[in-house]
């Protein structure tokens, strides 16, 4: 399945859970289940928007976007975070009103059954999305999967709390659970928005990816060839690395170009989806002490370990 196919599956799951959770709320008149149903509407809007952004992100580079459109996935994650945060505020408002004027609950049996069925659907789809996110390295799939998994746990929490209402007679448990749900999804909203902002601000690759690149460069360095000024960034599923490669000034240009191609292939093999830009710099004699001062002095540059000659 493609990324878009997984998002279409998420849309179908959102429509199914909206019907189930709305029915559960209508049967029980529970504000906790109402909050759960509202989150499913958010799931639907988020999945539709994610599908649109992923479609844009997969578009090739054009005259106006020379580096492609891969950052569009971050808009999906940020938009989903905003929707979740808005839903949490609406849930808290409804819960406070129910705290002020408590209402008896209706048929919990069938309502709880419908809610649990929707949780099973969301749980299965969330598992599929998170697994696909790792395979495709897609932040849009990861955001949607994490959101659905949060929905599963909040639904289970609401159901368990509602089952305590007839036992304890405490009607305030229902709105209190709704507020707990709202605070939990607000936390998830902040996490999604923060990741979106990081991506739009060209955050560096993960420490693990950078370590793989550093290790590969260390094995490729020789007394004649060295590397410095490494910079990395990520844009959606695309990963970028640029660095300087110093070669002897006496080398022929074609020999230097072949060595650069070898380095590029090695780096792309150690980090999936990596796009490498290497600037060739001829080595020249410098006064003692200046060579070490020049390496890695630009802001943001990462020192590259060199192989002992």
C-alpha positions as CSV (number, residue, x, y, z in Angstrom):
1,X,0.0,0.0,0.0
2,X,1.1,3.6,-0.7
3,X,1.1,6.4,1.8
4,X,-2.1,7.9,0.3
5,X,-3.8,4.5,0.5
6,X,-3.1,4.3,4.2
7,X,-4.5,7.8,4.7
8,X,-7.6,6.8,2.7
9,X,-8.0,3.9,5.2
10,X,-7.7,6.4,8.0
11,X,-10.5,8.5,6.5
12,X,-12.8,5.4,6.2
13,X,-12.0,4.5,9.8
14,X,-12.9,8.1,11.0
15,X,-16.2,7.9,9.2
16,X,-17.0,4.6,10.8
17,X,-16.0,5.7,14.3
18,X,-18.0,9.0,14.0
19,X,-21.2,6.9,13.4
20,X,-20.4,4.5,16.3
21,X,-19.4,7.2,18.8
22,X,-22.3,9.5,17.9
23,X,-24.7,6.6,18.4
24,X,-23.0,5.9,21.8
25,X,-23.4,9.5,22.9
26,X,-27.1,9.7,21.6
27,X,-27.9,6.5,23.6
28,X,-26.2,7.6,26.9
29,X,-26.2,11.4,26.8
30,X,-22.7,11.2,28.2
31,X,-20.5,14.3,27.8
32,X,-17.5,12.0,28.0
33,X,-18.7,10.0,25.0
34,X,-19.6,13.3,23.3
35,X,-16.0,14.4,23.7
36,X,-14.9,11.1,22.2
37,X,-17.2,11.6,19.2
38,X,-15.9,15.2,18.7
39,X,-12.4,13.8,18.5
40,X,-13.4,11.5,15.7
41,X,-14.6,14.5,13.7
42,X,-11.1,15.9,14.2
43,X,-9.7,12.6,13.0
44,X,-11.7,12.9,9.8
45,X,-10.6,16.5,9.1
46,X,-7.0,15.7,9.9
47,X,-6.9,12.6,7.7
48,X,-8.4,14.5,4.8
49,X,-5.9,17.4,5.2
50,X,-3.0,14.9,5.6
51,X,-4.0,13.2,2.3
52,X,-4.0,16.6,0.5
53,X,-0.6,17.5,2.0
54,X,1.0,14.2,1.2
55,X,-0.2,14.4,-2.3
56,X,1.5,17.8,-2.6
57,X,4.7,16.6,-0.9
58,X,5.1,13.8,-3.4
59,X,4.9,16.2,-6.3
60,X,8.3,16.6,-8.1
61,X,10.4,19.7,-8.1
62,X,9.2,22.4,-10.5
63,X,10.3,25.9,-11.7
64,X,8.9,27.6,-8.6
65,X,10.0,24.9,-6.1
66,X,13.5,23.7,-7.0
67,X,13.9,21.5,-3.9
68,X,10.5,19.8,-4.3
69,X,7.4,20.0,-2.0
70,X,8.4,17.6,0.8
71,X,7.9,20.2,3.6
72,X,4.1,20.1,2.9
73,X,3.9,17.1,5.3
74,X,4.8,19.4,8.2
75,X,1.7,21.5,7.5
76,X,-0.4,18.4,7.9
77,X,1.2,17.7,11.3
78,X,0.7,21.3,12.4
79,X,-2.9,21.5,11.2
80,X,-3.8,18.3,13.0
81,X,-2.3,19.6,16.2
82,X,-4.3,22.8,15.9
83,X,-7.5,20.8,15.3
84,X,-6.8,18.6,18.3
85,X,-6.2,21.6,20.5
86,X,-9.4,23.3,19.4
87,X,-11.3,20.0,20.1
88,X,-9.9,19.9,23.6
89,X,-11.1,23.4,24.4
90,X,-14.6,22.5,23.1
91,X,-14.6,19.4,25.2
92,X,-13.6,21.3,28.4
93,X,-16.4,23.8,27.8
94,X,-19.0,21.1,27.5
95,X,-17.7,19.3,30.5
96,X,-17.8,22.4,32.7
97,X,-21.4,22.9,31.8
98,X,-22.2,19.3,32.8
99,X,-20.4,19.8,36.1
100,X,-22.6,22.8,36.8
101,X,-25.8,21.0,35.9
102,X,-25.3,17.2,36.2
103,X,-27.6,14.9,34.1
104,X,-28.4,11.2,34.5
105,X,-27.0,8.8,31.9
106,X,-29.0,6.7,29.5
107,X,-28.4,3.2,28.2
108,X,-24.8,2.6,29.1
109,X,-24.7,-1.0,27.9
110,X,-25.2,-0.5,24.2
111,X,-23.5,2.9,24.2
112,X,-20.3,1.4,25.8
113,X,-20.4,-1.5,23.3
114,X,-20.5,0.9,20.4
115,X,-17.6,3.0,21.9
116,X,-15.5,-0.1,22.4
117,X,-16.1,-1.2,18.8
118,X,-14.9,2.1,17.5
119,X,-11.8,1.8,19.7
120,X,-11.0,-1.6,18.1
121,X,-11.2,0.0,14.6
122,X,-9.0,2.9,15.6
123,X,-6.5,0.6,17.3
124,X,-6.1,-1.6,14.2
125,X,-5.8,1.4,11.9
126,X,-3.4,3.2,14.2
127,X,-1.1,0.2,14.3
128,X,-1.1,0.0,10.5
129,X,-0.3,3.7,10.1
130,X,2.5,3.7,12.6
131,X,4.1,0.6,11.0
132,X,3.8,2.3,7.6
133,X,5.2,5.5,9.0
134,X,8.4,3.7,9.8
135,X,8.6,2.1,6.4
136,X,7.9,5.3,4.4
137,X,9.6,7.6,7.0
138,X,6.4,9.8,6.8
139,X,5.6,12.3,9.5
140,X,2.1,12.7,8.2
141,X,1.4,8.9,8.7
142,X,3.1,9.0,12.1
143,X,1.0,12.1,13.3
144,X,-2.2,10.4,12.2
145,X,-1.3,7.1,13.7
146,X,-0.3,8.7,17.1
147,X,-3.5,10.7,17.1
148,X,-5.6,7.6,16.5
149,X,-3.7,5.7,19.3
150,X,-4.4,8.5,21.7
151,X,-8.0,8.3,20.7
152,X,-8.0,4.6,21.6
153,X,-6.6,5.1,25.1
154,X,-8.9,8.1,25.8
155,X,-11.9,6.1,24.7
156,X,-11.0,3.2,27.0
157,X,-10.5,5.6,29.9
158,X,-14.0,7.2,29.3
159,X,-15.6,3.8,29.1
160,X,-14.0,2.5,32.3
161,X,-15.0,5.7,34.1
162,X,-18.6,5.5,32.8
163,X,-19.0,2.0,34.2
164,X,-18.2,3.4,37.6
165,X,-21.0,6.0,37.5
166,X,-23.9,3.5,38.1
167,X,-21.8,1.8,40.8
168,X,-20.9,4.9,42.7
169,X,-23.8,7.2,41.8
170,X,-21.3,10.0,41.2
171,X,-22.6,11.8,38.1
172,X,-19.6,14.2,38.2
173,X,-17.4,11.4,37.1
174,X,-18.7,11.8,33.5
175,X,-17.6,15.5,33.0
176,X,-14.4,14.9,35.0
177,X,-13.5,12.1,32.5
178,X,-14.2,14.5,29.6
179,X,-11.9,17.1,31.0
180,X,-9.2,14.4,31.5
181,X,-9.6,13.4,27.8
182,X,-9.3,17.0,26.7
183,X,-6.1,17.6,28.7
184,X,-4.6,14.4,27.3
185,X,-5.3,15.3,23.6
186,X,-4.1,18.9,24.2
187,X,-0.8,17.4,25.2
188,X,-0.7,15.4,22.0
189,X,-1.6,18.5,20.0
190,X,1.4,20.4,21.5
191,X,3.7,17.5,20.5
192,X,2.5,17.5,16.9
193,X,2.7,21.3,16.6
194,X,6.2,21.3,18.0
195,X,7.4,18.6,15.6
196,X,5.9,20.6,12.7
197,X,7.7,23.8,13.8
198,X,11.0,21.9,14.1
199,X,10.6,20.6,10.5
200,X,9.7,24.0,9.0
201,X,12.8,25.4,10.8
202,X,15.1,22.9,9.1
203,X,15.9,20.9,12.2
204,X,19.1,18.7,11.8
205,X,18.8,15.0,11.3
206,X,18.5,12.7,14.4
207,X,21.5,12.0,16.4
208,X,21.4,8.4,15.1
209,X,21.5,9.4,11.5
210,X,24.3,11.9,12.1
211,X,26.3,9.3,13.9
212,X,25.9,6.9,10.9
213,X,27.1,9.7,8.6
214,X,30.1,10.5,10.8
215,X,31.1,6.9,11.1
216,X,31.0,6.5,7.3
217,X,33.1,9.6,6.7
218,X,35.6,8.5,9.3
219,X,36.2,5.3,7.3
220,X,36.4,7.2,4.0
221,X,38.9,9.8,5.2
222,X,42.5,9.3,4.2
223,X,45.7,11.3,4.7
224,X,44.9,12.9,1.3
225,X,41.1,13.2,1.6
226,X,39.4,14.9,4.5
227,X,35.9,16.2,5.3
228,X,34.5,19.1,7.3
229,X,31.6,21.6,7.6
230,X,28.9,18.9,7.6
231,X,25.4,20.2,7.8
232,X,22.1,18.2,7.8
233,X,18.4,18.9,7.7
234,X,15.1,17.1,7.2
235,X,12.1,18.0,5.1
236,X,9.3,15.6,5.5
237,X,10.5,12.2,4.3
238,X,13.5,13.7,2.6
239,X,16.9,14.0,4.4
240,X,19.7,16.3,3.3
241,X,23.4,16.4,4.0
242,X,26.0,18.8,2.7
243,X,29.7,19.0,3.5
244,X,33.2,19.9,2.2
245,X,35.5,17.3,0.7
246,X,39.2,18.4,0.6
247,X,41.3,16.7,-2.0
248,X,44.9,17.3,-3.2
249,X,45.2,20.2,-5.5
250,X,47.3,18.1,-7.9
251,X,44.5,15.6,-8.5
252,X,42.8,15.5,-11.9
253,X,39.2,16.7,-11.8
254,X,37.8,13.4,-13.0
255,X,39.6,11.5,-10.3
256,X,38.3,13.9,-7.6
257,X,34.8,13.6,-9.1
258,X,34.9,9.8,-9.0
259,X,36.0,9.9,-5.3
260,X,33.1,12.2,-4.5
261,X,30.6,9.9,-6.2
262,X,32.0,7.0,-4.1
263,X,31.5,9.1,-0.9
264,X,27.9,10.1,-1.9
265,X,26.9,6.4,-2.6
266,X,28.4,5.3,0.8
267,X,26.5,8.0,2.7
268,X,23.2,7.3,0.9
269,X,23.6,3.6,1.7
270,X,24.0,4.3,5.5
271,X,21.0,6.6,5.8
272,X,17.8,5.8,3.9
273,X,16.4,8.7,1.8
274,X,19.5,10.8,2.2
275,X,20.4,13.4,-0.5
276,X,24.0,14.4,-0.4
277,X,25.7,17.6,-1.7
278,X,29.5,17.6,-1.5
279,X,31.6,20.6,-2.5
280,X,35.1,19.7,-3.7
281,X,37.9,21.9,-2.3
282,X,41.5,21.5,-3.4
283,X,44.0,21.3,-0.6
284,X,46.6,24.0,-0.6
285,X,49.4,24.8,1.8
286,X,48.5,27.1,4.6
287,X,50.6,28.8,7.3
288,X,50.9,26.6,10.4
289,X,47.9,26.9,12.7
290,X,45.5,28.4,10.2
291,X,44.3,25.1,8.8
292,X,42.8,23.9,12.1
293,X,41.2,27.3,12.8
294,X,39.4,27.3,9.4
295,X,37.7,23.9,9.9
296,X,34.2,23.8,11.4
297,X,34.2,27.5,12.3
298,X,31.0,28.4,10.6
299,X,27.8,28.4,12.8
300,X,26.0,25.1,12.6
301,X,28.9,23.1,11.2
302,X,29.5,19.7,12.7
303,X,33.1,18.5,13.1
304,X,33.8,15.4,11.1
305,X,36.1,12.7,12.6
306,X,39.1,12.1,10.4
307,X,40.9,8.7,10.0
308,X,44.3,8.6,11.5
309,X,46.9,8.7,8.7
